[in-house]
Amino acid sequence: MTDKSHVLITETSSAYHHLEQMGIFDLLINMNKEDQRVPKAVKEAIPAIAGLVEQLVARFQQGGRLFYIGAGTSGRLGVLDASEIPPTFGMDPGHVIGLIAGGDKALRTAVEKAEDDTEQAWKDLAAYNPAPADTLVGIAASGTTKYVLGGIVHAKKHGLLTAGITNNPGSPLAQIVDLPIEINVGPEFVTGSTRMKSGTSQKLVLNMISTSLMIKLGRVKGNKMVDMQLNNRKLVNRGVRFLMEELAVDAEEAATLLAKYGSVREALVNYLK
């Protein structure tokens, strides 16, 4: 599944040398200099990201789901993005699901060789009974991760829409998915450390995918998270402020409405009746 002749940008040598001899200030300045390449690279990928989101909106409206798969940093970022959907947008956790090679243990501790298993991703997905209306997004900085590639191959055979987020244009992942999202951030500051620019770019893209999807599915009103879960004092206070702004009521009335209806959306709907 991997093309050994393909040049991996993520593995090429850093433009900076003798890092251990740099002062702390210079290390930070140079890391920041490299980080500034990330949003520019993401901007180049916006047409591809938009194409994926357009299809996701249509598929969600037909009952489809979004799955992320990845290993290491990429897998953790997918799980993170999926885990933030329910509290932020009030959507059931079964709609956006993140899977990582090695299972939940790998969120904290590296699981050796888990990413080299081409069959495990589909086994992990099978527990959720994937269907053709679902979408699988593989995340792999190198674009060569076997766990991800194997999952994509099986998903395509079962009729799922597939997309890939990679930092190596032309990589095997980009070549086999329906919708490749390629973000060329260049060599890492520390050679091969894709938790840095590559990981940052993946986080930005995942933010864009899930947030724009939730907005188009009606989970945001104006610019407010009207379906957020009110499960701590900070979020309750945020909900009160939202209602104060939207309804031009004082804090006491806003708090009463929120307590009565249980969500910003329901408070808005019932007040406006």
N, C-alpha and C positions, 0 to 999 in steps of 0.2 A: 504493500500500500504506500510505501514511501519511496521517493525518488532520490537516491543517494547523490545524484549529480546536481540536485537543486541547492543553490547557495542560500543558507539560512542567515538572513540579516541579523536575527536575534542572537546568533552565535559568533558573529564577527567581532574582531577586537575593538575594544573601546578606543575612542579618539584621545583619551587621556592616559598618561603613563606615570609610573612611580607614584601611585595614589598614596601609598604609605608615607611618602616624603612630603606630601602637601600639608599645609596648616589647616586647622579646622575651618577657618573662614573661607579659604580657597576651595576646600572640598564642598562646602555648602553653596558657594557662588557657582561653581561648575555644575553641580547637580541641578541647581535651579535653572542654569542656562540650558541644559539638556531638556529639562521638563517643559520649557517653553515651546519645544517642538511638538509636544503632544496635542494640544488643541488644534494646531494647524493641520496635523495629520488626520485628526478626527473630522475636521471640516471637509477634507477631501472625500471622506467616506459617506457624507450625508445623503447623497442620492441613493446609495445602496441601503443605508439604514431606513430611509423613507420607503423604499420598495418593500422592505420586510414589514414595517409597521402597517402599511396599507393592507397587506395580506393578513396580518394578524388581526386587525380590526374586523375584517370580513369573516375570518374563521372563528373568532370568539363569538361573534353574533350568531354563528351556527352551532355553538356549543363546544368549540374547540378549546384546547389548552396549550400552554407554552411550557416546554421543558428546556432546561439548560443542562448540558453535561460538560464536564471538564476535569482536569487533574491538577493538583497543586494549587498555586495561586489562582489560576483560571477557574478551577472548580469552586474554590472558596468564594470567589467573586460572584459566580452564578448563584450559589446557595444564598449568599448575602442579599442579592437583588430580589430573589424570590421570597425570602423571609420577610422583607420589608413591605411587600404588597398588602398583606392583610391589615397591619396596624395603620399604614398610611392611607390606604384607599378603601378599607373595609371589605375587600374581596375575599371570598372563601379561599383558604390556603391550597385547595385542590386545583386551582386554576393556573397558577404559575408555580412550577416545581423545579428546584435545583438539585442536581445529583452530582456527587463527586466520586472519583475513583478511590476505592478504599473505604467508602461509606463515611458515616458521621465521625468516626475516629480520626479520619484524615483531615478534618477541619482544624484539629489542634496538633496532630502528630503525623509526620510523614509515614505513609504506608508503602513499604518497599515493593517495587515491581507492579503495584496496582495499575499504573497507567499503561503497562505493557500488554494488558489482557484485551484482545480484540473482541471478545465475546461478552465481557462482564457488563458493559454499558447497556446492552439490550436486555440482559437478565435483570438489571436494575430497573429499567423502564417497564419491563413486562409486568411488574407488580402493580402498575397503574393502568393496565389494559389499554395501551396506546391505540388510537384510532386514526383513520385518514384525515379527520378534521383537525388533528393536533399538529403542532409545529415543534421541531427539535432544533435547537441552536447549540452547535458545538463550539466551545471556546478553547482555543489552543494558540498560545503565542507563536510557537514553532510551526504550527499547522501540520505536525507529524505525529501527534500523540495517538497511539494505537487505540486506547480506550475510546477516544472521541471518534476516530475514523471508523472503528468497528461499529459504534452506535449509529453513525450516520448511514453506513452501508445497509444495515438492517432496517433502519427507519425508512429509507427510500424503497426497499423491497416491500414494505408494508403500507406504502402510499402516503406517508407523512410528508409534509413540506419540511425541507431542511435548509438551514442557514449555518454559516460559519463565521466566527470572529477570529481573525488571525493577524499577526504582525509580520508575516512573511508573504508578500504578494506572490501569487503563482504557486503556493505551497500545495501539497496533496489535499489538505482540507478545502482550500479555495477551489480546487479543481473538481471535487466530487459533490459539493453541496449545490442546491438549487440557487441559493442566494448568498454569494460570498461578500463578506465585509472585511476588507483588507486595509490595515492601518500601519503604514510604514513609518515608525518612529525612529528608525536608525539603530545603530549599535547602542547597547546599554552602557551607562557610565562605568559600572563594574561589569566586565565582559560576561555576557550570558545571564546576568541577573534580571530575569524578566519580571520579577516582582516590582521593578522600578517603572520605567517608561511604558513598557508593554502593559503591565498590570494597570497602571493609571489610565491608559487609553481604553482598556477593556471596561473599567469602571464607568468611565464617561459614556461609552456607547451603551452599556446596559442601562444606565440612568435614562438615556434618551429613549431607548426602546420601550422600557416599561412605563415611564412617565407619560410619554406621548400616547401610548396605547390606553392607559387609564383615563387620560383626558378625553380621548375620542370615544371611549365607552361611557362617558358621562359621570365619571367618578370625581370630577372637579367642577365646581360652579364658580364662574368668574375666574378668580385665581385662588380659590379656597378649597382645602381638603375636607369637603362636607361629609364624607363617609369615614373619616378617620376614627379609629377606636379610642374611646375616652377612658383609657385604663390607668391613668395616673393624673396627679394634680396639675402638672404642667400642661397636659393635653386638654384637661377640662378648662383651665384658664384660657388656653388658646381658643377653644370653642366659644367661650363667653365673649372674647374679643371679636371673633368672626361675626357673631350675632349682633354685637353692638354696632359694628361697622355696617353690616348689611341692612339692619332693621332700624337703625338710629334709635336704639333703646338704651337705657342705662344698664350698668353692670348687674344690678339686682334683678331686673326683669329678664335680662339675658340668661342669668344663672338659673332662674326659675323655669324658663322655657327649656333650657338644656336638660335640667333634671326631670322635667315632665315628659319630654319626648325622647330622650336618650341619645340623640344624635343631632348634629348641626343641620343635616338635610331635613330630618323630620320636623325640627323646630321651625325651619324656614317655611317649609310647605304648609304646616298647620297655622302658623302665624299669618301668612299671606292669604289664607282662606277667609 
